Amino acid sequence: MSYYSPYVLDASRQSTRALDPRTTAGGQYHNHLNASATPVVHPYVHAPVVASRSRDASDASYHWNSSTSNAAYGGVLSQFTAPSFPAENAKYSIDTYPAGPASSASANMYGACNPPLPAGSPCNVPSTSASAIHVPGLGTYQPWSMPPMATFIRRPYNSPIHYLPNELLSHIFMLSLDSQLCDASLNTRAMPLVISHVCATWRGVAVDLPRLWHRLALTRCNSNDQHVNLQLAHLYVERSKGTGLAFHYAEMGGAANSKHWIDAVFFSKGPHLPSTGSRCFCALDLVIQYIDQISELQLVIGHSSSRRLSAVPPGHAKALRQLSFRFLEGGQNVQPASSLLRSPMLEVLYWGADLPGICDVPAPMHVPWQRLTVAHLEESPVAHHDFLDMVRTGQLLQDIQVTLSQQIQRSMLPQQPIHQAVLRELTINGDGPLDEVFCRLHFQSLESLSISSDSNPDAATGWPFVDSRVLLQFVARLGRGLDSFELMPGGTMSEQNLIPILSLPQMSTLFDLYAEITHIGDDFFVRLRPGHGTAAVPLLPHLKKLVVGACTTTDGIIARTLRSRHKYSYPLDHAQVHFVRQEEGRHPRDMQEFQRLRAHGRFVQASC
């Protein structure tokens, strides 16, 4: 008979009843042999049973055969020593063997119960090293019992984080910081303070980690009686150990920040800032005090703070590399703050209005373009002449975002080409024709080009080009292929103008295309299809993201293009198609293909 018979279910129940008072007191409730059931064998019959203490042969015989033992065990096997097993007319016996070294070793391992416990308790189990059970036809086996929980050795738990080296802890601490500098608020729940109060080890690592303490966001004091925690701010500066500071200062924070945005969006009102005489400048003065240690500075300020910053001596901000101005009030009164632009190490400049459309912020004056690598002036209109001068002077610029305005008239220099070798990203927002700008630009490293307008001008304004060949020649002069191209709205550009531009070698490397032009028909999507005509390679073979409109196509044209590119390994991972309103409901086959591609994990969306 197999040792793994299905008696296990009945036997396994015995251990779960070990603490049942009905079984420990009477002993007969669960431990009588069931003569009506099938004989079974426990799978652990050969497993050694740990004795609670050492016994000799007479002691074992006494516990199993004496009348005192029968009072506890009921004359049958205890649930602590062996599971119940059925046998019809079975004769069984318990043989006693002399206690040997095994039982002594078990007692030494788990310890003896002192004082002795009453019979039937888990710590007073008979030693099966001194006894065995004989069942006719099944041979001899030793009963099995689960050792009591008290026999398991308890060890103190040490978290794995205690074994991490300090270098790894430092890296984890840095990853826990807020990603945005404006969220590094000065309060007792700030992450650096929380980390430094966990344990002595963490505190030692955190306090000795200067980069953990160099980021700080401050706001204007609520009143002359309610000041920011300057003592905590000085603690941050002290623990940064002169490695450089990153400060964010906002005139309006907390609930006031939300209110001034609501007033601006829904009521077209600017924020209400307190007058100079009724406000406290201690937080801003803290910024000025440590200006020589600040490497990154973000300011959301009004006129009064702008005038106060003008007191910083020229060149005193000797460590400043990144500078961001977001103005709550516009006009020429913002210019005094531009004195910080004279910092000798300045590389990155962000300048504009915090509330676009509410306050007009003029472009900064006396900017050292020759030292900058990033210049974002998207909310401050710049004349065409000033932009060309920026590109000519800023030979280190790699990223430019600017708003060009035709309303600002300046005398243009002679039509000489302007070469720039390192510019990678160019974003231009405008409201009129850009012919005189693009006809003079020569870029060798441009990767991303975006031409857009917030005013949604029509073709009558000449946006974006009076002559579309200007853009065609500009792209043909690029020293490398583009990765991203955006043109929206199209204005004077049409499908017939766009396709020759996209057919240039500089466009063959394009990954992302955003084109919102007047009309996109079947010809555009047919050229994107592999194997069309004599060309084996489709237009824009590396394209992954396509956003186009306004489309007036035949139903099924777009579906065949997407299906064909997927079939010939030119798949589009992201496709957004905007139809003109008259096309709504006329593209069932296209919509069916869009649904199928979405089921395959592609992002495909259509709208009218």
KEDO-10519 format. One record per residue: residue in one letter; x negated, y negated, z of N, C-alpha, C in turn. Coordinates in steps of 0.1 Angstrom, whole numbers, plus 5000, padded with zeros to 4 digits. Layout:
N
AXYZXYZXYZ ...
//
This chain:
608
M499150125000500050005000499149885000 S499549784992498749664992498749585005 Y497649525008497549435020498349305018 Y498849275007499549145004500949175001 S501649255010503049285008503849165012 P505149165008505949045010506549025024 Y505849085034506249065048505748925053 V504948855045504248735050505248635054 L506448625047507348515051507848535065 D508148665069508548695083507448675093 A506248715089505148705099504748565101 S504748475090504348345091505248255100 R506448305102507348225111506948235125 Q506148345128505848365142505048245148 S504048205141503148095146503947965148 T504947945141505747815142506647825155 R506847935160507647955172506847965185 A505547935184504647965195505047885208 L505547775206505847685218507347695221 D508147785215509547805218509647865232 P510347795242510447855255511147985256 R511948015246512648145247511748255244 T510648225236509748335233508648345243 T508148235249507148235259507548285272 A508848275275509348315288509748465287 G510648505278511148635277510348735270 G509748685259508848765251509648865242 Q510848895244511548985236512448925224 Y512448795225513448735215512948745201 H511648735199511148745185510148865182 N509848935192508749025191509149175190 H510349205191510749345189510549395175 L510149515173510049565160511449585153 N511449535141512749545134512749675126 A513449775131513449905125514249915111 S514949815108515749815096515049755084 A513949685087513249615076512149705070 T511649655059510549735052509249705059 P508449815061507149785067506249695059 V505549605065504749505058503449495066 V502449435059501149425065500649275064 H500149225074499749085074498449065066 P498348955058497148945049495948915057 Y496048875069494848845077494548945087 V494949075085494849175095493349205098 H492449175089491049205092490249085097 A490948965098490348845103490048855118 P488848825122488548835137489448735145 V489848775156490648685165489748635176 V489848505178488948445188489648465202 A488948525211489448545224489248425233 S490148395241490048275250489048285261 R488848405265487748425275487348575274 S486248605280485648745279486448835289 R486748955284487449055293486749185291 D486849265301486349405300487449495296 A487149625295488149715290489349725299 S489049735312490149745322491049625322 D490449505320491249375320492149375308 A491649425296492549435284493649535286 S493249645292494349745294495349695304 Y494949625313495949565323496949475316 H496449385308497249285301498249355291 W497849465286498749535276499649635282 N499349705293500049815297500649805311 S500249705319500849695333502249635333 S502949665343504249615345504249465345 T503249405351503149255351503049205337 S502249265329502149225315503549245308 N504149355311505449375304506549275308 A506349215320507349105323507148985314 A505848965310505648845301505848885287 Y505449005283505449035269506749115265 G507449165276508749235273508449375268 G507249435270506849565266506549575251 V506449465244506149465230505049365227 L504649365215503549275211503949125212 S503049045217503348905219503148835205 Q503948725203503848645191502548575190 F501748575201500448505201499348605196 T499648725195498648825191498848895178 A500148915174500348985162501748955157 P501948945144503248925138504149045140 S505449025140506349135140506349205126 F506449335127506449415114507449525116 P508249555107509249665108508749795104 A509249895111508850035107509950125113 E510550205104511550305109510950415116 N511450445128510950555136509450555137 A508850435137507350435137506850455151 K505750535152505050555164503750475163 Y503550395174502350315174501750325187 S500450285188499750295201498750185200 I498250155212497250055214496050115220 D494950125213493750185218492850075224 T492250115235491350015242489950055240 Y489149945236487749965234487049885244 P485849925247485049845256484749705250 A484749605259484449475255482949465251 G482649405240481249405235480749265234 P479649245227479049115226479949015218 A480749075209481548985201482548905209 S483248965218484148895227483448795235 S482248825240481448725248481048605240 A480648635228480248525219481448435216 S482648495213483848415211484148325223 A484048385235484348305247483348195248 N482048225245481048115246481348005236 M481848045225482047945214483247845218 Y484347905222485547825225485747785239 G484947855248485147825262486247895269 A486147925281487247995288488147905295 C489347945297490347865304490047865319 N489947755325489647755339490447635345 P491447665353491747795359492547885349 P492748015352493448105342494848055341 L495348065328496648025325497548155325 P498848135327499748245327499748325314 A500148455316500248535304501148485294 G500748495281501648445270501248315265 S500448235273500048105269498948115258 P498848015249497848025238496448055242 C496048005254494648025258494448145266 N495448235267495348365274495648475266 V495248475253495548585244494548695246 P495048825246494248935248493148945237 S492048985240490848995231491149115222 T491249085209491549195199490249265195 S489049205200487849275198487849405207 A488749405217488849525226490049605223 S490849575213492049655211492349655196 A493049755191493549765178494849835178 I495649815167496949875165496949975155 H497550095158497650205148499150215143 V499350205130500650225124500550345115 P501450435116501350555107501350515093 G500450575085500350545071499650415067 L499250335077498650205074497250195080 G496850285087495550275093495550185105 T494350145109494050065121493749915117 Y494349825124494049685121494049605134 Q493449495133493449405145494449295142 P495249255152496249145150495549015149 W496248925142495748785139496548685147 S495848585151496548465157495748345154 M496548235153495848105151495248055164 P493948015163493247965176493947835180 P494047815193494747685198494047565193 M494847455192494247325187493147275196 A493247315209492247265218490847315215 T490747425207489447475204488747395193 F489447315185488747235175487947115181 I486747105176485846995182486246865176 R486546765184486846635180485546545179 R485446485167484246395165484746255162 P484046155166484446015163484445995148 Y485445925143485645895129484845765125 N483945785115483245665110483645645096 S484145525093484545485080483445485070 P483545535058482445535048481945395045 I482745285048482245155045481145115054 H481045185066479945155075478545195070 Y478545285060477345335054476945265041 L477745165037477345095025476145005028 P475244995018474144895020474644755020 N473844665025474244525026474344465012 E473544515003473644454989475044484983 L475544604985476844634980477944564987 L477844555000478744475008478844325003 S477644275000477644134995478344124982 H478244224973478844214960480444224962 I480844314971482244324974482844194980 F482044134989482544004995482743904984 M481843894974481943794964483143824955 L483443944953484643984944485943954951 S485943934964487143904972487543764971 L486643674966486943534966487943494955 D488643384957489643344948489043314934 S489643354923489143334910489143184906 Q490143114911490242964908489642884919 L488842784916488242704926489342624934 C490442584928491442514934492142594945 D492042724945492642814955491742834968 A490542784967489642804979489942704990 S491142714995491542615005490742625018 L490742515025490042505038491042525049 N491142655053491942695065491342815071 T491942855083491442965090491743105084 R492543105073492843225066492043235053 A491043155051490243155040489443285040 M489143345029488543475028487143485035 P486343385033485043385039485143395055 L486043325060486243325075486843455079 V487743515072488343645076487243745076 I486443755065485443855064484443845075 S484043725079483043705089483543735103 H484843765105485343795118485843945119 V485444035110485844175111485044255121 C483744245120482844315129481444255128 A480544295137479244235138478444255125 T478544375119477844405106478344315095 W479644305093480144215083479844075085 R479844035098479543895101478143855097 G477243955101475843925097475543915082 V476244005075476143995060476743865054 A477943835059478743725054478043595057 V477543575069476943445073475643425066 D474943535062473643525055473843535040 L475043505035475343515021475743375016 P474843295012475143145009476243134998 R476243224988477243204977478643234982 L478843294993480143314999480843185004 W479943085007480442965013480342845005 H479942854992479642734984480942684977 R482042744978483342704971484242644981 L484842524978485642464988486642374981 A487942384984489042294979489542204990 L489542074987489941974997491141894991 T491941845000493041754996493041635004 R493741534999493841405006494441425020 C494041355030494641355043496041305042 N496941375050498341335050498541185055 S497741155065497841015070496540985077 N496540865083495340825090495140905103 D496240965108496241045120496141195118 Q496341245106496241385103495241405092 H494041445097492841465088492641605085 V491941625074491541765070490441805080 N490241935081489241995090487841975085 L487341855088485941825084484941915091 Q485141955103484242035110484042175103 L485142225098485142355091484442325077 A484642215071483942185058482442175060 H482042115071480542105074479942245076 L480742335082480342465085480042535071 Y480942515062480742575048479442525042 V479242395043478042335037476842385044 E476842405057475642455064475342595060 R476342675059476142815055475742835040 S476042735032475642755018474142735016 K473442675026471942675027471342605015 G472042505010471442424999471342494986 T472142594984472042674971473042614961 G473742504964474642444954476042464959 L476842354957478242354962479242344950 A480442394951481442384941482742324949 F483042204946484142134953485342104943 H486542124949487742084942488441984951 Y488741864946489441764954490641714946 A491841714953493041674947493741574956 E494141464949494841354956496141404962 M496841494955498141544960498041704961 G498341754972498241904974499541954981 G499642084981500742144988502142104982 A503142074991504442044986504441924977 A503641824981503541704973503141724959 N502341824957501841854943503041914935 S503941994941505042044934506041934931 K506241844940507241734938506841644927 H505541614926505141514915505241584902 W505041714901505241784888506741784885 I507641804894509041804892509541664887 D509041564894509341424889508841394875 A507641454872507141424859507841494848 V508241624850508841704840510341674838 F511041654849512541634848512941484847 F512141404854512541264855511541164848 S510541224841509541144834508941034842 K508641064855508040964864506641014868 G505840924870504440954875504540974890 P503441034896503441054910503340924918 H503840924930503840804939502640824948 L501540744945500340754954500340644964 P499840664976499840554986498740454982 S498940334987498040224984496740254991 T495740174986494340194992494340165007 G495040075012495040035026495740135035 S496640215030497440305038497040445037 R495940475032495540615030494140635036 C493840765038492540805044491640865033 F490340825032489440875022488440965028 C488641025040487541105046487241225038 A488241295032487841405024487041375011 L487441265005486741214993485341164997 D485241105009483941065014483041185017 L483641295021482841415023482241465009 V483041454999482441484985481341394982 I481441264984480441174981479141194989 Q479441235002478241265011477341375006 Y477941475000477241594996477041594981 I477241484974477241484959475941534954 D474841514961473541564956473341714956 Q474241784964474241934964475241994956 I476141924950477341974943476942004928 S477142134924476842174910478042174902 E479242194908480542194901481542114909 L482142014902483041924908484341914900 Q485441944906486841924899487541824907 L488041714900488741604906490041584900 V491141574908492441534904492841414912 I492641294906492641164913493341064906 G493540954913494240834908493240714907 H493740594906492840474904492040444916 S492640454928491840414940490640514942 S490840634940489740734941488740714930 S489140674919488240654908487340534911 R487840424917487040314920486040354932 R486540434941485640474952484440554947 L484640644937483640724931482540634923 S482940524919482040434912480940384921 A481040404934479940364943478840464944 V478940584938477840674937476740624929 P475540614934474440554926474140634914 P473740574903473440654891472340754893 G472540874888471540974890471541044903 H472340994913472341054926472941204926 A473841224917474441364915473441444907 K472341474913471241534905471441684902 A472341754910472541894907473841924900 L474641814896475941834890475741884875 R476342004873476342064860477742074853 Q478742094861480142094856481041994862 L481641914854482441804859483841804852 S484941794861486241804855487041684861 F487641604853488541494857489941514852 R490941524861492341524857492941404864 F493441314857493841184862495441184864 L495841134876497241124879497740984874 E496940894871497240764866496340734854 G496940664844496240644832495740504831 G495340464818494840324816493340314818 Q492840204815491440174816490840184830 N491740184840491240194854490640324858 V490640424849490040554851488540544848 Q488040444841486740444836485640434847 P485940364858484840364869484340504873 A485240604872484740734876483740794866 S483640734854482740794844481240764848 S481040694859479640684864479040814867 L479840914871479241044874478741114861 L479141064849478741124837477241104834 R476541014842475140994841474241094848 S474941194853474141304860473141364851 P471941374855470841424846471041574842 M471741654850471841794847473241834841 L474041734838475441764833475441834820 E476241944820476342034808477842054803 V478742054813480142084810481041964814 L481941914805482741804808484241834804 Y485141824814486541834811487141694815 W487941634806488441504808489841494802 G490841454810492141434805493141404816 A494441404812495541364821496041494828 D496341474841496941584848498441604845 L499041494840500441494836500541454821 P500241534811500241494797501641434793 G501541324786502841264782503341164792 I502941164804503341074814502340954815 C501140984816500040884816499040904805 D498640804799497740804788496340774793 V495440874791494040854796493140834784 P492440724783491540704772490340794773 A489640804762488440894762487340824771 P486440904777485340844785484340764777 M483740684784482640594777481340634782 H480340614774478940644777478640784781 V479140874773478941014776477641064770 P476841134777475541184772475841314764 W476341294751476641414743475441504741 Q474241444741473041524737472741624748 R473341614760473041714770474141814772 L475341794767476441874769476441994761 T477042104766477242234759478742254757 V479642194766481042214765481742074767 A482642034758483341904759484741934756 H485641914766487141934764487741794767 L488241734756488941604757490341614751 E491041714754492241744746493441644748 E493441584760494541484763494141344761 S492941314756492441184754492141164739 P492941084732492841064718491441004715 V490841054704489541004700489640964685 A488940864682488940814668488040914659 H488340924647487541004638486040974638 H485740844639484340804639483740844652 D484440834663483840884676483541034676 F484541104670484341254670483141294662 L482941224650481841264642480541224649 D480541114656479341074663479041174675 M480141224681479941324691479241454685 V479641494674479041614667477641584663 R477441464657476041434653475141424664 T475541364676474641354687474541484695 G475641554697475641674706475241794698 Q473941804696473441924689473342044698 L473642034711473742154720475142194722 L476142124717477542154720477842294713 Q478542374722478942504717480442524717 D481142434724482642444725483142304726 I484042264716484642134715486142144714 Q486842074723488342064722488641914722 V489241864712489441714711490741694704 T491341574707492541524700492141404692 L492341424679491941314669493241234666 S493041104667494141014664493840924652 Q494740914643494540824631494840684635 Q495640664646496040534650494840444655 I493740514660492640444664491740424652 Q491640294648490840264636489440224640 R488440284634487040244636486440244622 S485440164621484640164608483940294606 M484040354595483340484592481940454587 L481040544591479640534586479640584572 P478540564565478440614551478740764551 Q479240814540479640954539478441044538 Q477841074549476741164550477141294557 P476641404553476941534559476441544573 I477141604582476741624596476541774598 H475341814602475041954604474941984619 Q475442094623475342134637475142284637 A474142334644473742474643474342574653 V474742524665475142614676476542604680 L477442524674478842514678479542644674 R480242704684480942834682482442814682 E483042724690484442704690484842564688 L485742544679486242404676487742404676 T488342324685489742314686490142164684 I490942134673491242004670492741994670 N493241894678494641854678494841714672 G495741704662495841574655497241544651 D497341434644498641384640498641334626 G497541344619497441294605496441374597 P496141324585495241404576493841404582 L493141514580491741534586490741544574 D491041494563490141514551488841454554 E488841324558487541254560486641314571 V487241394580486441454590485841584585 F486641674579486141804575485241804563 C485341704555484541694543483041674546 R482741634559481441604562480741704572 L481541794577481041884587480442014581 H479242054586478542174582478142254595 F478742364597478542444609477942574605 Q476842614612476142744609476642864618 S477142834630477542944640478942944644 L479842874637481242864641481943004640 E482543034651483243164652484743144653 S485243034659486643014661487042874657 L488142864649488542734644490042724646 S490542624653491942594656492342454652 I493342444643493842314639495342314642 S495742224651497142224656497542084658 S498842074660499441944663500641954673 D500741874683501841874693503041794688 S502841704678503841614674504641674662 N504341794658505041864647505241774635 P504141724629504241634617504641714605 D505341644596505741704583504741674572 A504941724560504041714549503941564545 A504841484548504841344544503741264551 T503341314562502241244570500841284565 G500741384556499541434551498841524561 W499541574571498941674580498941814574 P497941884575496641854581495641804570 F495941824557495041784547495841734535 V495441624530496041574518495641664506 D494441704506493941794496493441924503 S494142034500493842154507492442214503 R491942164492490542204488489542164498 V489742064507488842024517488642134527 L489742194531489542304541488942424534 L489242454521488542564514487042544513 Q486642424510485242394509484542394523 F485242354533484642354546484442504551 V485342594549485142734552484042794544 A483942764531482942814523481542774527 R481442664534480142614539479642674552 L480542754558480142814571479042904570 G478142904580476942994579477243144583 R478343164589478743304593480243314592 G480743444594482243464593482943424605 L484143384604485043354615485643474622 D485843464635486543564642487943534645 S488243404646489643354649489943234641 F491143224635491543104627493043074631 E493242954634494642904638494942784630 L496142784624496642664616498142654619 M498542564627499942544630500242404636 P501242334631502142374619501342354606 G501942404596501242404583501242274576 G502342194577502342064570502242084555 T501242034550501042034535500542174530 M500142264539499542394535500742484532 S500542564521501542664517500842794515 E501642894511501143024509500143024497 Q500342944487499442934476498142874480 N498142784490496842724494496142814504 L496942894512496342974523495543094517 I496143164507495543284503494143274497 P493843164489492443154485491443124496 I491943054507491043034518490843164526 L491843254527491643374534490843474526 S490743454513490043544504488543514504 L488043414511486643384511485843484519 P484643504517483843604525483743564539 Q483743434542483743394556484943434564 M486043474557487243514564487343664565 S486443734558486543884558486343944572 T485743874581485443914594486443884605 L487543824600488543764609489243874617 F489343854630490143944639491543894642 D491643754644492943694648493243594638 L494543594634495043494625496443444630 Y496443304632497743244635498043144624 A499043164617499443074606500943044606 E501242924610502642874610502742774599 I503042814587503042724575504442724570 T504642634559506042614555506742734549 H505942814542506642934535505543044533 I505943164538505143284536506043384530 G505743434517506543524510505943664509 D506343734498505943864496504443874492 D503943774485502543784480501543794491 F501743724502500843724513500743864519 F501943934521501944064528501444174518 V501744154505501244254495499744254495 R499044134496497644134495497044194508 L497744194519497244254531497344404530 R498044464520498244604519497044674513 P496444784518495344854512495744914499 G494744914489494944974477495844904467 H496144774470496944694461496144654449 G496644674437496044624425494644694423 T493644624419492344684417491444674429 A491944614440491044604452491344714461 A490344794464490544904474490644854488 V489944744491489944694505490944584505 P491844584515492844474516492244344521 L493044244520492744114525492644124540 L491544054546491344064560491244204566 P490244284562490144424566489944444580 H489444354588489144364602490244304611 L491344264605492344194612493044284623 K493144234635493744304646495044234651 K495044104650496144024656496643934645 L497943934642498543854632499843784637 V499843654636501043574640501243484629 V502443504622502743424609504143384609 G504443274602505743214600505543094592 A506543044586507943094585508043184573 C508543304575508543404565509943414558 T509843434545511043454536510643574527 T510743694531510243814524511443904521 T511143994511512144104508512044204519 D513244264522513244364532512444484529 G511544524538510744644536509344604532 I509044484527507644444523506744454535 I507144384546506344384558506144524564 A507244604563507144744569506144824561 R506144814548505144894539503744844542 T503544714544502244664547501644724560 L502444714570502044764583501844914583 R502644984577502545134576501345174568 S501045104557499945134548498645104556 R498544994563497344954570497045064581 H498145104587497945214597497445344591 K497945374580497645504573496245504568 Y495745394563494345384558493345324567 S493645324580492745284591492345134591 Y493345054588493244914589494444864599 P494544924610495744894618495744764624 L496944704626497244584633497744624647 D496944584657497344614671498444514676 H498544394670499444294675499944224662 A501244224661501844154649503144084654 Q503243954651504343874654504743804641 V506043824637506543764624507743684627 H507643554623508743464625509443434612 F510643474611511443454599512143314600 V512443264588513343144588514743184593 R515443084598516743124603517743194593 Q517643154581518543214571518243364569 E517043414573516743554571517243644582 E517943594592518343674603519343784599 G519043904603519844014600519644074586 R518744034578518544074565517344174563 H516744224574515544304574515744434582 P516744524579516844644587515744744585 R515144754573514044844572512744794579 D512544664578511444614586511644634601 M512844614606513044634620512944774624 Q513244864616513145014619511645044620 E510844994611509345024611508744954623 F509244834627508744774639508944854651 Q510144914652510545004663509645124664 R509345184652508545304652507045274656 L506545154652505245114656505145084671 R506145024676506245004691506145134698 A506845244693506745374699505445434699 H504545384690503145434689502245344697 G502745254705501845164713501445034707 R501945004695501644874689502544764694 F502044644694502844524697503344464685 V504644484682505244424670506544354674 Q506644234669507744144673508244064662 A509544054660510043964650511143874656 S511143754651512143654656512443554645 C513543484647514043394637514043254643 
//
